């Protein structure tokens, strides 16, 4: 079980500190929230059009024998 009680703590204490070299363009948590609010609808449309088209294939990949 994770010791992070919420996403803000997870992002600030793990992602920004330990993963900055993997993701050089990381923004602060506050900026992340602003961007998330602005991009929610486009991301939802991408998910609906692209990901759901491949959902049966993804389901087959995740099934256990």
N, C-alpha and C positions, 0 to 999 in steps of 0.2 A: 504494500500500500504506500502511496506517495505521501511525503511529509508536506506537500504544498496544499494549502487549504483553498486556494482559489487561483484563477488563471493569472491575475496580476502578479501575485507572488512568484508563481512559476516562471513567468516571462522575465520579471526583473532579477530574480535570483539565479536562474539557471540559463535561460536563453541568452540574455544580454551579457552575462559574465563568461560563460563557458563556450558558447557557440558563435561568438562574434567573428572568430577567424573563418568559420565555415560560411557565414552569411555577412559579408562586409557592409552591406547596405542596411543593416538593422536600424530601426528607429526606436525612440522611447516608447514606453507603454502608452502614454497619452497620445502620441502621434499615431500609434498603431490603432487605437480606438477611433480616432478621427477618420483614418483611412478605411477601417472596417465598416464604419457607418456609410461612407460614400460608395464603397464597392459591394455592398451586400446584394443589391438587386442584380448587377451584372454577374456576380459570382453565382447567384441562384439561377440565372438564365443559362449560364455555361453548364452548371450541374445538370439542369433539366434537359438541355439539348444534347450534350456530349456524353456525360457519364451514364445517364439512363439508357442511352442507346446500347451501351456495352454492358448493362447490368446482367443479362443472362450469362454472358461470357465470364464476368467477374464472379458470379455465383458458382459457376462450375469450377473455377480456380480455387475457391475457398472451401469447397466441400471436402470433407474428409473421407478417405476410402472405407 
